[in-house]
Amino acid sequence: MKKLVLSLMLLTVSLVWAYAFETQEKNLQALAQEADVIAAMKAFSETFGQFRADNGLESVDELKTSVFSYYDNEFAPEYQKITGNAPDLKMAKSLGDDTIAFQYHYISTNKNLLGEKNKLDRAADKSKWSAAHAIYHSKFRDYVKGQNLYDLFLVDLKGNVVYTVFKEIDFATSLVNGPYALSGLGGTFDSMKKAPKGFVSTGENSTYFPSYMKNTNFVGAPLYDGDNRVGTVIVQLQSWAEELVLGMAQRADVITAMKDLSGSFGQFQSDNSSDSVADMKQSVFSYYDVPFATEYENTTGEAPDLTKAKSLDDNAIALQYYYISANKSPMREKQELDDAKDKSKWSKVHAQHNPTFRNEVDKHELYDLSLIDLEGHVVYTVFKEIEFATNLVNGAYADSPLGHLFKSLKEADKGVAKTGKNAPYFPSFGDNAEFVGTSIYEGDKKIGILVIQLPSW
């Protein structure tokens, strides 16, 4: 049975990726024919090699200190947080003088945060390249956002990455003899060298160092000015899970659910004030002590320490009572309960939205889906594991993979998806868990966080 479930999960992912590839290939094919894209390619290519001279830079020694400090103090900690390992930066720091100059102006002295370097339209330098960047950058930034892409690259005929949207550490490197020549990006560029007009190529899914070893795919198309090839445009796809959450977060029903569930969450216990909190607590803790603890020990081989897990406020106790311990469905089937028939407004809202999210989890073979308000309350989950109704700022799971992802997403901009570190997660019986999430906005106002938990394959 487990092999059958795994096969179905893998088939689902394959179908999602196949659709994503087909869509992005068609979109990129159209983009490669646009006049301003071709004009941008020519402008960046023609001015790339003049960047140092335009800025009067005979030596980049002082700039190198700033760039390598960024690698050591910003890139490396983020890499370790995501992967769990310290990066080997020796190859990454094998940079030519042109690369150092570009990365100094557009990465290390760019005052925007890591992951938000795309916000800079023009650096305070004197180059013709920066003048071109000020003209074309907003178009590509909007395209990446509109297509839910991870990044976009323009590569000249010599293999220089003359432009990227997000300015990760592959920016301004060489895909012929630079640190990422043998990467997925380098392979996609290689496949373009003799490509005819209208050709599109998708590289193999592989980990990519500049993007913190995320599994990623690159899709490329040659750029032609008439019959003359002038360069290559390449897009980096989001993971299927990141693309999924980005799409869901824009849906009207998801935005409404976030507002409804967070708006009524804090009133749940007071709406049911006639119920004894002491009696509900006894029921909830009995669930922790027997069904949960038994499953945890079966999974890990060790008895769980439930001290932190039982640090629940009265509202969490009431919600977990009605939707977990008093829920007659077996463990991992708690999602079947739409309405606990209590006196709260939250339960009426839950009855309205739970079928939608339950169907999404089933359709995409997810482990779970959560909605979190901006104060860190887990106001909704599909499967009602024991993180449900807890707080990710000061509760039992603030230091968990879900808690870390919440803190990262709380500061993230609209349209940004993030994947957390795959690590043991107590509420899922100590099994490894990987979370992917994004912010939910109503217009320009952030109202919450959407997170999915991927299946443990």
N, C-alpha and C positions, 0 to 999 in steps of 0.2 A: 504493500500500500504506500509506504514512504517513497519508494522508487517511482510509483505512478504519480504521486503528488509533485515530486521534484520535476518529473518530466513535463507535467502540465505547467508548472511555474516557468521552466526554461522556455517552453513553447510560447507562453504569453509574452515574456520578455523579448523573444526573437521577433514576434509579430509587431510589437511596439516599435522596436528598433528598425525593422524593415520599412514600416510606414514613415518613421522619422527620416530615414535615409532618402526615401523616394521624394518626400516633400522638400527636404533641404537641397537635394540635387536639382530639382526643378527651379526652386527659388534662386539658387546660385547661378544656374544657367542664364536666368533672366538678368540677374544683377551684373553678370560679366559683360553684358551687351550694352549697359547704360553708358551714355557718353561721359557723364561726370565721374564715373568710376574709372574709366579709361584715362580721363584727364588727370585724376588724382594719382593713378599709377605712374603716369609720365612725370608729373610734378615731383613726387617723392623720389623717384629714381634719379631724376636729373639733379636734384639738390642734395641728395644723401651724402655723396662724397665731398661736398663743399662745407659741411656743417662745422668742422673744426676751424677751417680757414675763415669762414664768415664770422666766427666768434674769436678770432685771433689766438687760437690755442696751439702753441707750438709744443707744449708739454701737457700731459694729462695726469701727472703724478699727484697733484693735490686733489684732483677730482676723483682719482682712484680710491683714495682714503674714504671719501664720502660714500662711494658706490659699494665698496666692500663692507663698510660699516652697516649699510642697509642689508646686505646679504646676511651678515652675522647677527644683527640685532633685531631685524624685523622678519625677513624671509625664514631664517632658520628656526626661530621659536614657533612660527605658524606651521612650518613643515613638521616639526616634532609633535605639536599639539594634534595635528590631523593624522599623522602616520604612526606616532609612538616611537619614532626613531630620529636620531640626529642626522641631518643631511651631510653627505660628503660633498663639500663645496669646491674641491680642488679643480675639477673639470669646469664647473660653472663659472669659476673666476678666471678661466683662460680666455680673456677678452682682449680684442684689439683696441687701439686708441679711439677709433670712431665709435665703437660700442660704448666705451667708457664715457665719452662725451655725451652721447645721447642718453644713456641711463642716468647720468648725473643730472641733466636738466629735466628729464621727464619721469624719473623714478625716485632717486635718493633725495633730491631737493624739492620734489613735488610734495606740497604740504597736505595733500589729500591722503587719507588713511590707506593702508595696504588693502587691496581689493577695490579701491575707489580712485585709482590713479586716472581712470578714464574721464574724470570730471575736469581735468585741466585742458583747456582749449589751446592755450599758447603759453610756452615758457617765456621768461623774461630774458631772452637772448636776441641776437641780431641776425639770425640765419634766415635764408630764403626757405629752408625746409620748414621752419616754424611758421612762416607766413602761409605756406601751403597747408600746414596742419590746422591753422585757424580757420581756413576756408572749408576744408573737407571733413574734419573730425566729427562734427555734429551729425552729419549724414550717416556715417558708419556707426556711430554710437547709437543712433535711433534705430538703425537696421538691426543691430545685435539685440537690442532690447525688444523690438517688435517681433523678432523671430525666435526669441528665447534661446539665443546662442550663448556660448561661453565666451567666445572671442572671435575676432576677424583679423586676418593678416594680409598685407600686400608684400609680395616678394619679387625683387627685380630679377633680371635674367642671369645675374651673377650669383644668385642665391642669398642676397642680403635681405633680411627681414626689415624692409624700409618703413613699415608702419604696422602697428597693432592698435586695437581699441583700448585694451586694459593695461597695457604696458607691464606685463609680467616680465620675468628676467630673460625671456627669449627675444625681447625687443632689441632690434639693431644687431643681432648676432648673424653669423653666416651659416646657412644650411648646407654648405659645401665642406667647410673645414672647421666650423665652430662647435661648441659643446653639444648642440642638439641635431647635428647632421644625421645621426643614426636613429633619431627619434621618429615617432609617428608623423610629426610635422615635416621632418626631413624627407621621409619616405614619400609623403604626398607631393612635396615639391619635385622630387626625382621623377615621379610618374607624369609630371606636367611638361618635362623638357621638350618632348617632341609631339605634344598633344595638339590635335587640330582644333580649329575654332568650333565651339559648341560642345566640346568634350567635357565630361565631369568624372572625377575619380574619388572614391571613398576609401580611405585607408583602413587598416585593421584596427580593431579595438585594442588598446594597450595603455599601460601606465605612462604618465608624462611628468617628468621631474619639475618643470617650472610651475605646473599646476598641482603641486604637492602630491604627486604620484596618483592622482585620480585616474581611473580608467576613462579613456576618451577616444573619440573618433574625429578625424579631420576629413573634410570634403573640399576638393580643390577644382578650379577651372582656370584655363589659360585666358589671358586678356590679350585681345588683338585690336590694333588700330588699323582698320582696313585689313590688309593681308600681312601686316607686320606684327609679330608677337612682341608685346611690350612688358609682360610680366605674368604673375599668377595671383589670383585671389583665393584664399583658403579660409574656411570657417571651422571653428572648433565647436563640436556639439556639446550640449549639456548631457549629463547622464540621463537615461530614460526616467529615472526617479525624480531628478531635478526638473526635467521638462514637465512631468506629471504634476508636481506641486505648483509650479508656476502657472500652469493652465488652470488648475482647480481654484487657486487663490483669486483669480479674476472673475470667477463665476458669480452671478448675482445671488444664487441660492446659498453659496458658501459664505458670502459676505453677510447675508441676512442671518444665517445660522450663527455666525460668530457674534453678531450683535445680540441676537435673542438669548443665546446660551450664557454669554458673559453678563448680560444685563440682569438676568434673574438668578445667577449662580449664588451670589452672596446672601440671598433671602431664603435659601432652601430650608435651613433648620428653623428659622423663625416662622416660615409658612407652616411648618409642622411642629409648632411649639408645644402642642399637647402631648407629643410623644416623649417618653423618658430617655434622655441622653444616656443615662447610666445603663439602661436596658439595651439600647442600640449598641453602645460600646462593648458590652459583654458579647453580643452576637458577632460584631465585627472582629473582635480579638479572638473569638473562638474559631472563626474562619481562618485567621492568620495561623493559629496554633495547630490546626489539624489539616484541612485540605491544602492550604498554601505551603505549609512547612513540609508536608509529606511529598508534594510534587517537587519542591526545591531540593530536598534531600535525594530524591530519585534522580534528579538532573545532575547535581553537583557531587553527590556522595557525602555531603556535609550537612549538618543541621544549621538552619539559618539563625543569625542573631537578629531578633525582631525588635530590639529596643528602640532603634531610630524609626523603624517602620511604624511603630505604634504611637509615635508622637504626632497625633492628629488633633486638629481643632474640632469644635462641635459641629461645624458645617460639614467638614469632611467625614466625620463619623456618621452623620445623618445620610449623606449621599451614598457612602459606601454600604450603609445598612440596607437601604432600599434597593440599590442596584447591584450589590455584590452578595452580602451575607444572607439577606432575606430573598434574594433572587433564586428561584428554585431551579433554574437552568444549571447544568453541570459547568464545572470550570472550563474556560475557553469557549463557552457557549452563552455567556452572559449577554452577548450582543443581541440575542433574540428578544429581549425585553424592551419594548418600546415605551410603555407607560407603567410606572409602579403603582398608579392609582392612589397616590398620596395627595396632599392638599396644595402642593406647590405649583407656582407658575412655571418653574424650570421643567417639571415633568411633562407639562402640556407642550412646551416647546420641544423637548426631547422626543416626544411621540411624533412630532411633525418632521423632524430632521433626521432622526436615527436611521430610518430605512434608506435614505439617500446615501449616507456615509457607509452603511453596512454593504450596500450594493457596490460602492466604489472599492471597498476593501476586497470583496469577493471577486470583482471583475479583474482587478490588477494583482490578485494573489498577494496582498500585503499582510503583514503580521498585525498591524494596528494603524489607527489614525487618531490624532489628537488635535484639539483646539486649545490654545493657551492664551489667556488674557495678558495684557501688558504688565500686570502686577505679578505674573508668574503662576497664577492659578490654572491648573489643568481642568478647565471647565467642562471638557467632554473628551471621552475616548470611546471607540467602538466596542472594544472587548472588555472594558472595565477591569483591567488588572489593578494592582493595589497602588499605582501612582495616581489613579483617578481621584480628582478633587484635592490633591495635595498641592503644595506651593514649591515652585522651582527656584525661588529666591532664598527662602529660609527653611524649607521643609526637608524631609528625609532624603530627597533625590536631587537636591541642589547641586551636589558634586558628582552627579551621574552623567553618562553620555547625553541624556535628554536635557539635563540642566545646563550643561556646557553649551549645547546647541542653542537653547533658548536665549542665553545671555549674548551669544554671538549675533543671533538674528534680531534681537531687540535693538541693536545699534545699526543694523543693515538697512540699506535703501530699498525702495520699491523695485521689484523686478529682480532681486538678488536671491538666488537659492544657494543653500549651503548643505554640505554633507558632514555629519559628525564622525568622530572616531569610532570604529568598530571595537567594542569593548564589553566585558561582562556587565549585565544589567540586572540588578536585584529583583525588580518586579516581574521580570520574565524568567524567574526561577534561576537566576544566576547565569543564564545562557548569554552568549555574545549577542549584541544588538547593534544595528546601524540605523541611524535616524537621518532623514532628509527633510528640510523644511524651508519655508519662506514666509515673509510677512503678508498679512492681509490688509489691504487698504480700502477705504471707502473714499473715493476721490483721491485727494492728497493727504488724507488723514489715516495714519496707521491705527488699526483697531485690534489687532491680535496676531497670532502666529499659528500657521498650519504646519503640522509635522506628520510624516508617515514613518512607520517602523518597517524596515524591509524584512522579508522572510529570512530566517537563519538557515542558509543552505549548507 
